Amino acid sequence: MLQVDSLRCEYLDNPLGLDVKQPRISWKLSSTTRATKQIAYQAQVSLNQQFSQLLWDSEKVVSDQSVHIRLNKLEVEAFTTYFYRVRVWDNFGNISNWSEIAFWETGMLGSDNWRADWIASPQTEDLEDCNYLRKSFRLSKEVKYARAYASALGLYELHLNGKRVGDCYFTPGWTSYKQRVQYQAYDITEQVHKGENAIGMILGNGWYKGYFGFEGRTNIYGDRRAGIAELHVTYEDGEKEIIVTDDSWKTSTGPIKMSEIYFGEIYDARDEIVGWSEKAFNDVGWQATELIDYPKNNIIFQQNEPVKKIENIKPKELIHTPEGDIVLDMGQNMVGWMKFRVKGNQGQEVSLTHAEILDKDGNFYVGNLRKATQKITYILKGDPSGETFEPHFTFQGFRYVKLSGFKDEIALEDFTGIVLHSDMTDTGEFKCSNDLVNQLHHNINWGLKGNFVDVPTDCPQRDERLGWTGDAQMFFRTAAYLKNVAPFFTKWLKDLEIDQLENGGVPYVIPDIIQKTSGNLGGVTHSVAAWGDASVIIPWSMYVYYGDSRILEEQYQSMKKWVEYIRSQGTKEELWDTGFQLGDWLGLDSEPDTYTGATDKKLIATAFFAHSTELLMKTAEVLGKDEDVRTYQFLLDKIKKAYQERFLTDTGQLTVSTQTAHVLTLMFELVEEQMSKQVAADLAILIEKESYHLTTGFIGAPYLNMVLSKHGYHDIACKLLLQTDYPSWLYQVTKGATTVWEHWDSIKEDGSFWSDDMNSFNHYAYGSIGEWLYKVFGGIDSSTSYPGYKHILLEPRTGAEMDWVTASVDTNYGKVVSAWEYRKDVFTYHATVPVNTTATVILNSVSPEQITEQGAPLSELEGVNSYRYENGSTFIELGSGSYDFKVMSS
């Protein structure tokens, strides 16, 4: 059987509102025959599901491409549904049936199609209370289908006929609002009807004008909340009608007295406006809205997946602390909010305060939140049957919840933790025989969940929650194993390009809201090594893991501007040896009372200069920019030569004797192969001197184990992984961590905390070790020559006293599985290679004669294209299929 399924358009499943004028489609294949490849495809696009109104037909295209197919010469129009289907031919002469029909629906396709106006409450509005806006309208005929398009300056909820529209939260999302504001599209067919209807919006401050950033500013992008919305109704007879936001709408305030991302929410249920978004509501006394002059030419459709409610968590325990507080333990450091039920008298006030940790005495601790109060206050209306509440425009990072004002006995079943994050598709799984390592993987995954809330934040709890560029690039490769993060970063990279300085400098955070910084950041707001390099490293990594060349096309000028910015900074064009640098942030070899490790910042800067230049050169190769290839290859050679002259002795040793200096030199291949052996040996010695512990900070840690395993010191990498005392990855696990910490010793060995000023217990940077777990123990990697897992590299490594490892990644082609078990001198290895891909399996220290599959030797196996024995390892070239190899000891 040859089958086409999992059709996607721009990574999305049947998207509404798509504004891409030349969308791309992808599909997956399944087959019961090994080594199946697509040799040709046919795709069709129609205006109806019967395909009798065919718009576009590729006809038979001889190609093995099944990912990111550009629908060339298809001209799409706004507000139109396009149905598409695919069939393929394989290398065995089979022709699949047509796939199931998928669709995408276009949205505005540009600002010219917006008919609505931006509307706001009068300027005298209370800056704390959230705004309620509404309008009644009449539909004259039976409705065939209807869509809503909405956005806001601030955050919004859309309501129709008494019900909330959609399941998205924190809409329209956080962008560089001055240049672009996103809108969302909703299918509202079931929520409107012939006759009287009503529509409403609730507006909150959000990132747009709320209190935000660790400098505590408000009105960062503007000083007025506003909303914009259109309802497009198509009647059964084909006639269309559009209802828009205009000055006929009315506005009031309601029960939401304050809703801020850092501070939480105050909700007075006594002021609830019953039926405010229903047709029968009497809005006499509501004020008229005002039209505001805000551009519509920067409104775009949402590029990433929206934030949604992903899962629920019930409290694990009710704690009475030594100080007398009543505290819920959720059992997991999570991001979202609490939904709760309460009974009481009218006017009774209850509150929930959120924190990540209890102190060493077991008391509720909020010191690390700084100015963020993370408090929900609810004032009861006195409903004798009970009242249920969850917040609107705020989210908390927490494991523990302090309850105040609850007079009745607390029942755990009345509380539910609602986990919210961007709705990315799960792709990665990793399990092994070591439970501590499994918990580490769990913590890494939950660190991603908590910090991928529309933008990649550094932390989700204190008065920061910013899109730090360095943290994002350090963690991207791990994130790409765990989730499909391509749409998420496509959106974020566009904001990076928009906020990039004219001279090519890259701000510390994206979107950029930092105008001035505290003294420990040197008064500089942009352009330091490893942080600004996100502009190059992330687009290239997206290409490698998703095969997405369009992201390289779109970001190329941004990538080039960054490299040229660095090139202009040094005393010579091949060195970056001037200006402020963050260095190896939180490195353990730092001076007392400082944040920066001991590694020479000029070495770090020049190393990343070389790395970004090399990736830019490779990008130019992919895009066919031959002149740039020559330019940046020449520059790269000069940088490497200058690096060696500056930081390498004649004997091949580095002048900077830190772990991170050696790691960067090896990871970015800054010295010749013979010298790299010396650098690797010296790194091993440095680690041995620390009793096999790391001293690296944010910059060195992501690459440390990778270079050790690559350069012949896999045993030392395994020792680092298995350490359970400070400093190590598993030290956090032994201290009860359920996410990754900001500091190696966020909780010190005596139970005390790192300082209050910067101590997040959910900070994903050190979770970058996840890449090594998947790539080395799991053995799964994508070839840069055939990116996006078109050709898969499978090189599992044993070690770390593990008996077995199972890893998988659901790629654009299908699920890759790599699983091994080593018992009683018998090594078994399972590999699953998706249809229309190939793989190279590398089994180290194994000869071909030792390998069988279901009792047969390699030479007789279906799906094995070839194999060879080289440098003590066996290389097996596989076609698609599932394989179970057994390796007998020699």
FENRASUL-V387805 format. One record per backbone hydrogen bond with DSSP energy under -0.5 kcal/mol. NH is the residue of the N-H (numbers start at 0). CO is the residue of the C=O. E is the energy in kcal/mol with one decimal. If there is no record, write none. Layout:
# FENRASUL-V387805
nh=NH co=CO e=E
nh=NH co=CO e=E
This chain:
# FENRASUL-V387805
nh=2 co=29 e=-2.5
nh=4 co=27 e=-2.6
nh=7 co=25 e=-2.4
nh=8 co=11 e=-2.7
nh=9 co=23 e=-2.2
nh=11 co=8 e=-1.9
nh=13 co=11 e=-0.8
nh=16 co=104 e=-0.7
nh=17 co=104 e=-2.0
nh=20 co=18 e=-0.6
nh=22 co=19 e=-0.6
nh=24 co=68 e=-2.0
nh=25 co=7 e=-2.3
nh=26 co=65 e=-2.4
nh=27 co=4 e=-2.8
nh=28 co=812 e=-0.6
nh=29 co=2 e=-2.2
nh=31 co=0 e=-0.8
nh=34 co=879 e=-2.9
nh=35 co=32 e=-0.7
nh=38 co=88 e=-2.9
nh=39 co=88 e=-1.4
nh=40 co=60 e=-2.0
nh=41 co=86 e=-2.5
nh=43 co=84 e=-2.2
nh=44 co=55 e=-2.6
nh=45 co=82 e=-2.9
nh=46 co=52 e=-1.9
nh=50 co=47 e=-1.2
nh=54 co=44 e=-3.0
nh=55 co=44 e=-1.9
nh=57 co=42 e=-2.7
nh=60 co=40 e=-3.1
nh=60 co=58 e=-0.5
nh=61 co=59 e=-0.6
nh=62 co=38 e=-0.7
nh=62 co=60 e=-1.0
nh=68 co=24 e=-3.1
nh=69 co=67 e=-0.6
nh=70 co=22 e=-1.6
nh=71 co=69 e=-2.0
nh=73 co=70 e=-1.7
nh=74 co=72 e=-0.6
nh=75 co=20 e=-0.6
nh=75 co=73 e=-0.7
nh=78 co=106 e=-1.5
nh=79 co=76 e=-0.6
nh=81 co=79 e=-0.5
nh=81 co=103 e=-3.2
nh=82 co=45 e=-2.8
nh=82 co=80 e=-0.5
nh=83 co=101 e=-3.0
nh=84 co=43 e=-1.7
nh=86 co=41 e=-2.1
nh=88 co=39 e=-2.5
nh=89 co=93 e=-2.2
nh=90 co=36 e=-1.5
nh=92 co=89 e=-1.5
nh=95 co=87 e=-2.7
nh=96 co=1 e=-0.6
nh=98 co=85 e=-2.4
nh=99 co=3 e=-0.5
nh=101 co=83 e=-2.4
nh=103 co=81 e=-2.0
nh=104 co=14 e=-2.5
nh=105 co=79 e=-2.6
nh=106 co=17 e=-1.5
nh=112 co=109 e=-1.1
nh=113 co=110 e=-1.7
nh=116 co=244 e=-2.5
nh=118 co=226 e=-2.6
nh=119 co=289 e=-2.2
nh=124 co=121 e=-2.0
nh=129 co=255 e=-2.5
nh=130 co=202 e=-1.5
nh=131 co=251 e=-3.2
nh=132 co=200 e=-2.9
nh=133 co=249 e=-2.3
nh=134 co=198 e=-2.1
nh=136 co=196 e=-2.4
nh=138 co=194 e=-2.7
nh=143 co=233 e=-2.7
nh=144 co=233 e=-1.7
nh=146 co=231 e=-2.4
nh=147 co=185 e=-2.1
nh=148 co=229 e=-2.6
nh=149 co=183 e=-2.0
nh=150 co=227 e=-2.4
nh=152 co=225 e=-2.7
nh=153 co=151 e=-0.9
nh=154 co=203 e=-2.4
nh=155 co=170 e=-2.3
nh=156 co=201 e=-1.8
nh=158 co=199 e=-3.1
nh=159 co=162 e=-2.9
nh=160 co=197 e=-2.7
nh=160 co=276 e=-0.5
nh=161 co=276 e=-1.3
nh=162 co=159 e=-2.0
nh=164 co=157 e=-3.4
nh=165 co=163 e=-0.5
nh=168 co=306 e=-2.7
nh=172 co=169 e=-1.2
nh=174 co=172 e=-0.6
nh=176 co=174 e=-1.9
nh=178 co=175 e=-2.3
nh=179 co=175 e=-2.1
nh=180 co=297 e=-2.5
nh=182 co=299 e=-2.0
nh=183 co=149 e=-2.3
nh=185 co=147 e=-2.4
nh=187 co=145 e=-1.8
nh=187 co=185 e=-0.8
nh=188 co=145 e=-0.7
nh=190 co=187 e=-1.7
nh=191 co=187 e=-0.9
nh=191 co=188 e=-0.6
nh=194 co=138 e=-3.3
nh=196 co=136 e=-2.9
nh=198 co=134 e=-2.8
nh=199 co=158 e=-2.7
nh=200 co=132 e=-2.4
nh=201 co=156 e=-2.2
nh=202 co=130 e=-2.5
nh=203 co=154 e=-2.5
nh=204 co=258 e=-0.6
nh=207 co=204 e=-0.7
nh=208 co=204 e=-1.5
nh=209 co=205 e=-1.3
nh=211 co=209 e=-0.6
nh=211 co=216 e=-2.9
nh=215 co=212 e=-2.1
nh=216 co=211 e=-1.2
nh=218 co=208 e=-1.9
nh=220 co=207 e=-2.3
nh=221 co=207 e=-0.7
nh=225 co=152 e=-1.2
nh=226 co=118 e=-2.5
nh=227 co=150 e=-2.1
nh=229 co=148 e=-2.5
nh=230 co=242 e=-2.9
nh=231 co=146 e=-3.0
nh=231 co=229 e=-0.5
nh=232 co=230 e=-0.7
nh=232 co=240 e=-3.2
nh=233 co=144 e=-2.9
nh=234 co=232 e=-0.5
nh=234 co=238 e=-3.3
nh=235 co=141 e=-2.2
nh=237 co=234 e=-2.2
nh=240 co=232 e=-2.5
nh=242 co=230 e=-2.3
nh=244 co=228 e=-1.7
nh=248 co=245 e=-1.6
nh=249 co=133 e=-2.4
nh=250 co=286 e=-2.7
nh=251 co=131 e=-2.3
nh=253 co=129 e=-0.7
nh=256 co=254 e=-1.3
nh=256 co=265 e=-2.1
nh=257 co=265 e=-1.3
nh=259 co=263 e=-2.8
nh=263 co=259 e=-2.3
nh=264 co=374 e=-1.2
nh=265 co=257 e=-2.7
nh=266 co=376 e=-2.8
nh=267 co=254 e=-2.6
nh=268 co=266 e=-0.8
nh=268 co=378 e=-2.3
nh=270 co=267 e=-2.1
nh=271 co=268 e=-1.5
nh=273 co=271 e=-0.9
nh=275 co=272 e=-1.7
nh=277 co=274 e=-2.1
nh=280 co=277 e=-1.4
nh=282 co=280 e=-0.8
nh=285 co=282 e=-2.2
nh=286 co=250 e=-2.3
nh=288 co=248 e=-2.1
nh=289 co=119 e=-3.0
nh=291 co=117 e=-2.0
nh=293 co=291 e=-1.4
nh=298 co=295 e=-1.4
nh=299 co=180 e=-2.6
nh=299 co=297 e=-0.6
nh=301 co=182 e=-1.9
nh=306 co=168 e=-0.8
nh=307 co=420 e=-2.1
nh=309 co=307 e=-0.7
nh=309 co=418 e=-3.1
nh=310 co=418 e=-1.0
nh=312 co=416 e=-2.5
nh=314 co=414 e=-0.6
nh=315 co=328 e=-3.2
nh=316 co=328 e=-1.5
nh=318 co=316 e=-0.5
nh=318 co=326 e=-3.6
nh=320 co=318 e=-0.6
nh=320 co=324 e=-2.4
nh=323 co=320 e=-2.1
nh=325 co=402 e=-0.6
nh=326 co=318 e=-3.0
nh=326 co=324 e=-0.6
nh=327 co=400 e=-2.9
nh=328 co=316 e=-2.8
nh=329 co=327 e=-0.6
nh=329 co=398 e=-2.8
nh=333 co=331 e=-0.7
nh=333 co=397 e=-3.6
nh=335 co=395 e=-2.3
nh=336 co=417 e=-1.7
nh=338 co=415 e=-3.1
nh=339 co=388 e=-2.4
nh=340 co=413 e=-1.8
nh=341 co=386 e=-2.8
nh=346 co=379 e=-2.7
nh=347 co=344 e=-2.1
nh=349 co=377 e=-2.8
nh=350 co=403 e=-2.5
nh=351 co=375 e=-2.5
nh=352 co=401 e=-2.2
nh=353 co=373 e=-2.0
nh=354 co=399 e=-2.6
nh=356 co=364 e=-0.6
nh=358 co=362 e=-2.9
nh=361 co=358 e=-2.3
nh=364 co=356 e=-1.4
nh=368 co=365 e=-1.7
nh=369 co=366 e=-1.2
nh=371 co=368 e=-2.0
nh=372 co=370 e=-0.5
nh=373 co=261 e=-2.2
nh=374 co=262 e=-1.9
nh=375 co=351 e=-2.9
nh=376 co=264 e=-3.1
nh=376 co=374 e=-0.5
nh=377 co=349 e=-3.0
nh=378 co=266 e=-2.8
nh=379 co=347 e=-3.0
nh=379 co=377 e=-0.6
nh=385 co=382 e=-1.8
nh=386 co=341 e=-2.7
nh=388 co=339 e=-2.6
nh=394 co=260 e=-0.6
nh=395 co=335 e=-3.3
nh=397 co=333 e=-2.8
nh=397 co=395 e=-0.5
nh=398 co=354 e=-2.7
nh=399 co=354 e=-2.9
nh=400 co=327 e=-1.9
nh=401 co=352 e=-3.1
nh=402 co=325 e=-2.9
nh=403 co=350 e=-2.2
nh=406 co=404 e=-0.8
nh=411 co=409 e=-0.5
nh=413 co=410 e=-2.0
nh=414 co=411 e=-1.9
nh=415 co=338 e=-2.5
nh=416 co=312 e=-3.7
nh=417 co=336 e=-3.4
nh=417 co=415 e=-0.5
nh=418 co=310 e=-2.9
nh=418 co=416 e=-0.7
nh=419 co=334 e=-2.1
nh=419 co=417 e=-0.5
nh=420 co=307 e=-1.5
nh=421 co=451 e=-2.5
nh=422 co=305 e=-2.5
nh=423 co=421 e=-2.4
nh=426 co=481 e=-2.8
nh=427 co=481 e=-1.8
nh=428 co=807 e=-2.1
nh=430 co=805 e=-2.4
nh=432 co=803 e=-1.6
nh=434 co=432 e=-0.7
nh=437 co=433 e=-2.0
nh=438 co=434 e=-2.1
nh=439 co=435 e=-2.0
nh=440 co=436 e=-2.4
nh=441 co=437 e=-2.2
nh=442 co=438 e=-2.7
nh=443 co=439 e=-2.4
nh=444 co=440 e=-2.4
nh=445 co=441 e=-2.3
nh=446 co=442 e=-1.9
nh=447 co=443 e=-1.8
nh=448 co=444 e=-2.2
nh=449 co=445 e=-2.2
nh=450 co=446 e=-1.2
nh=450 co=447 e=-0.5
nh=451 co=447 e=-1.3
nh=452 co=450 e=-0.6
nh=452 co=454 e=-1.0
nh=453 co=451 e=-0.8
nh=454 co=452 e=-1.3
nh=456 co=450 e=-2.6
nh=456 co=454 e=-1.4
nh=457 co=465 e=-1.6
nh=462 co=368 e=-0.9
nh=463 co=461 e=-2.4
nh=467 co=465 e=-1.8
nh=468 co=507 e=-2.8
nh=471 co=467 e=-1.7
nh=472 co=468 e=-2.3
nh=473 co=469 e=-2.3
nh=474 co=470 e=-1.5
nh=475 co=471 e=-1.4
nh=478 co=474 e=-2.6
nh=479 co=475 e=-2.4
nh=480 co=476 e=-0.7
nh=480 co=477 e=-1.0
nh=481 co=477 e=-1.8
nh=482 co=478 e=-2.9
nh=483 co=424 e=-2.3
nh=484 co=482 e=-1.2
nh=488 co=484 e=-2.4
nh=489 co=485 e=-2.1
nh=490 co=486 e=-2.0
nh=491 co=487 e=-1.5
nh=492 co=488 e=-2.8
nh=493 co=489 e=-1.3
nh=494 co=490 e=-1.4
nh=495 co=491 e=-1.9
nh=496 co=492 e=-2.5
nh=497 co=493 e=-2.1
nh=498 co=494 e=-2.6
nh=499 co=495 e=-1.1
nh=500 co=504 e=-2.7
nh=503 co=500 e=-1.9
nh=507 co=524 e=-1.6
nh=509 co=466 e=-2.2
nh=512 co=510 e=-0.7
nh=514 co=512 e=-0.7
nh=520 co=517 e=-2.1
nh=521 co=518 e=-2.0
nh=522 co=517 e=-1.0
nh=523 co=520 e=-1.5
nh=526 co=505 e=-3.6
nh=530 co=527 e=-1.0
nh=531 co=527 e=-2.6
nh=533 co=530 e=-1.8
nh=534 co=531 e=-1.9
nh=535 co=532 e=-1.6
nh=536 co=532 e=-3.0
nh=537 co=533 e=-1.5
nh=538 co=533 e=-0.5
nh=539 co=535 e=-1.9
nh=540 co=536 e=-2.4
nh=541 co=537 e=-2.6
nh=542 co=538 e=-1.9
nh=543 co=539 e=-2.2
nh=544 co=540 e=-2.5
nh=545 co=541 e=-2.3
nh=546 co=542 e=-1.8
nh=547 co=541 e=-0.7
nh=548 co=546 e=-1.1
nh=551 co=547 e=-0.6
nh=552 co=548 e=-2.1
nh=553 co=549 e=-2.8
nh=554 co=550 e=-1.9
nh=555 co=551 e=-1.1
nh=558 co=554 e=-2.7
nh=559 co=555 e=-2.8
nh=560 co=556 e=-2.5
nh=561 co=557 e=-1.8
nh=562 co=558 e=-1.9
nh=563 co=559 e=-2.4
nh=564 co=560 e=-2.0
nh=565 co=561 e=-2.3
nh=566 co=562 e=-2.4
nh=567 co=563 e=-1.2
nh=567 co=564 e=-0.6
nh=568 co=565 e=-2.2
nh=569 co=565 e=-0.9
nh=574 co=571 e=-1.8
nh=576 co=574 e=-0.6
nh=584 co=582 e=-2.0
nh=585 co=594 e=-4.3
nh=586 co=583 e=-2.1
nh=587 co=694 e=-1.3
nh=588 co=694 e=-0.9
nh=589 co=586 e=-1.1
nh=590 co=595 e=-0.6
nh=593 co=590 e=-1.4
nh=596 co=583 e=-2.0
nh=603 co=599 e=-2.0
nh=604 co=600 e=-2.6
nh=605 co=601 e=-2.3
nh=606 co=602 e=-2.5
nh=607 co=603 e=-2.3
nh=608 co=604 e=-1.9
nh=609 co=605 e=-2.2
nh=610 co=606 e=-2.2
nh=611 co=607 e=-2.9
nh=612 co=608 e=-2.1
nh=613 co=609 e=-2.4
nh=614 co=610 e=-2.3
nh=615 co=611 e=-2.5
nh=616 co=612 e=-2.3
nh=617 co=613 e=-2.3
nh=618 co=614 e=-2.3
nh=619 co=615 e=-2.4
nh=620 co=616 e=-1.7
nh=621 co=617 e=-2.1
nh=622 co=618 e=-2.2
nh=623 co=620 e=-1.0
nh=624 co=619 e=-2.9
nh=625 co=623 e=-1.3
nh=628 co=624 e=-2.0
nh=629 co=625 e=-2.1
nh=630 co=626 e=-2.3
nh=631 co=627 e=-2.7
nh=632 co=628 e=-2.0
nh=633 co=629 e=-2.0
nh=634 co=630 e=-1.9
nh=635 co=631 e=-2.4
nh=636 co=632 e=-2.2
nh=637 co=633 e=-1.7
nh=638 co=634 e=-2.5
nh=639 co=635 e=-2.6
nh=640 co=636 e=-2.1
nh=641 co=637 e=-2.6
nh=642 co=638 e=-2.8
nh=643 co=639 e=-2.4
nh=644 co=640 e=-2.3
nh=645 co=641 e=-2.1
nh=646 co=642 e=-3.0
nh=647 co=643 e=-1.6
nh=648 co=652 e=-3.2
nh=651 co=648 e=-1.7
nh=654 co=646 e=-2.2
nh=656 co=654 e=-0.7
nh=657 co=655 e=-1.4
nh=661 co=657 e=-1.6
nh=662 co=658 e=-2.5
nh=663 co=659 e=-2.6
nh=664 co=660 e=-1.8
nh=665 co=661 e=-1.9
nh=666 co=662 e=-3.1
nh=667 co=663 e=-2.4
nh=668 co=665 e=-0.9
nh=669 co=664 e=-2.4
nh=675 co=671 e=-2.3
nh=676 co=672 e=-1.2
nh=677 co=673 e=-0.9
nh=678 co=674 e=-2.2
nh=679 co=675 e=-2.7
nh=680 co=676 e=-2.1
nh=681 co=677 e=-2.5
nh=682 co=678 e=-2.2
nh=683 co=679 e=-2.3
nh=684 co=680 e=-1.9
nh=685 co=681 e=-2.3
nh=686 co=682 e=-2.1
nh=687 co=683 e=-2.4
nh=688 co=684 e=-2.4
nh=689 co=685 e=-0.8
nh=689 co=686 e=-0.7
nh=690 co=687 e=-1.9
nh=691 co=686 e=-2.1
nh=692 co=686 e=-0.8
nh=693 co=726 e=-0.7
nh=697 co=584 e=-3.0
nh=700 co=696 e=-2.3
nh=701 co=697 e=-0.6
nh=702 co=699 e=-1.0
nh=703 co=699 e=-1.2
nh=704 co=700 e=-0.5
nh=706 co=702 e=-2.4
nh=707 co=703 e=-1.7
nh=708 co=704 e=-2.4
nh=709 co=705 e=-2.0
nh=710 co=706 e=-2.1
nh=711 co=708 e=-0.8
nh=712 co=707 e=-3.1
nh=715 co=712 e=-0.5
nh=716 co=712 e=-1.9
nh=717 co=713 e=-2.3
nh=718 co=714 e=-1.8
nh=719 co=715 e=-2.4
nh=720 co=716 e=-2.1
nh=721 co=717 e=-2.1
nh=722 co=718 e=-1.0
nh=722 co=719 e=-0.6
nh=729 co=722 e=-0.8
nh=731 co=727 e=-0.7
nh=732 co=728 e=-0.8
nh=733 co=729 e=-2.5
nh=734 co=730 e=-1.1
nh=735 co=732 e=-1.8
nh=736 co=731 e=-2.3
nh=739 co=442 e=-0.7
nh=741 co=759 e=-2.6
nh=745 co=742 e=-1.3
nh=747 co=745 e=-0.5
nh=747 co=751 e=-3.4
nh=750 co=747 e=-2.3
nh=753 co=745 e=-1.9
nh=757 co=754 e=-0.9
nh=758 co=755 e=-0.5
nh=762 co=739 e=-2.9
nh=765 co=762 e=-0.6
nh=766 co=763 e=-1.8
nh=767 co=764 e=-1.6
nh=768 co=765 e=-1.1
nh=769 co=766 e=-2.3
nh=770 co=767 e=-1.3
nh=771 co=767 e=-0.5
nh=772 co=768 e=-1.7
nh=773 co=769 e=-2.1
nh=774 co=770 e=-3.0
nh=775 co=771 e=-2.7
nh=776 co=771 e=-1.1
nh=777 co=772 e=-2.4
nh=779 co=773 e=-2.3
nh=780 co=778 e=-0.5
nh=780 co=792 e=-1.9
nh=782 co=790 e=-2.1
nh=786 co=783 e=-0.5
nh=787 co=543 e=-3.2
nh=788 co=543 e=-0.5
nh=789 co=785 e=-0.7
nh=789 co=786 e=-0.8
nh=790 co=785 e=-1.7
nh=791 co=837 e=-2.7
nh=792 co=780 e=-2.9
nh=793 co=791 e=-0.6
nh=793 co=839 e=-2.9
nh=794 co=778 e=-2.2
nh=794 co=792 e=-0.6
nh=796 co=775 e=-1.5
nh=801 co=798 e=-1.8
nh=804 co=819 e=-2.2
nh=805 co=430 e=-3.0
nh=806 co=817 e=-2.4
nh=807 co=428 e=-2.1
nh=808 co=815 e=-2.2
nh=809 co=426 e=-1.9
nh=810 co=808 e=-1.0
nh=810 co=813 e=-2.6
nh=815 co=808 e=-3.0
nh=816 co=831 e=-1.4
nh=817 co=806 e=-2.9
nh=818 co=829 e=-2.5
nh=819 co=804 e=-2.6
nh=820 co=827 e=-2.1
nh=821 co=802 e=-2.9
nh=822 co=820 e=-0.5
nh=822 co=825 e=-2.3
nh=825 co=822 e=-1.9
nh=826 co=824 e=-0.5
nh=826 co=886 e=-2.1
nh=827 co=820 e=-2.7
nh=827 co=825 e=-0.6
nh=828 co=884 e=-2.7
nh=829 co=818 e=-3.5
nh=830 co=882 e=-2.2
nh=831 co=816 e=-2.2
nh=832 co=880 e=-2.9
nh=834 co=28 e=-0.6
nh=835 co=35 e=-2.3
nh=836 co=833 e=-1.3
nh=837 co=789 e=-1.6
nh=838 co=877 e=-2.1
nh=839 co=791 e=-2.6
nh=840 co=838 e=-0.6
nh=840 co=875 e=-3.0
nh=841 co=793 e=-2.9
nh=841 co=839 e=-0.5
nh=842 co=840 e=-0.6
nh=842 co=873 e=-2.4
nh=843 co=841 e=-0.7
nh=844 co=871 e=-0.6
nh=845 co=842 e=-0.8
nh=845 co=871 e=-0.7
nh=849 co=846 e=-1.7
nh=850 co=847 e=-1.5
nh=851 co=885 e=-2.2
nh=852 co=855 e=-2.5
nh=853 co=883 e=-0.6
nh=855 co=852 e=-1.7
nh=857 co=850 e=-0.7
nh=859 co=856 e=-1.7
nh=860 co=857 e=-1.5
nh=863 co=860 e=-1.2
nh=864 co=862 e=-0.9
nh=864 co=876 e=-2.5
nh=865 co=876 e=-1.1
nh=867 co=874 e=-2.1
nh=869 co=867 e=-0.5
nh=869 co=872 e=-3.0
nh=872 co=869 e=-1.9
nh=873 co=842 e=-2.3
nh=874 co=867 e=-2.9
nh=874 co=872 e=-0.5
nh=875 co=840 e=-2.9
nh=875 co=873 e=-0.5
nh=876 co=865 e=-3.0
nh=877 co=838 e=-3.3
nh=877 co=875 e=-0.7
nh=878 co=862 e=-2.6
nh=880 co=832 e=-2.7
nh=882 co=830 e=-2.8
nh=884 co=828 e=-3.3
nh=885 co=851 e=-2.9
nh=886 co=826 e=-3.3
nh=887 co=849 e=-2.1
nh=887 co=885 e=-0.6
nh=888 co=824 e=-0.7
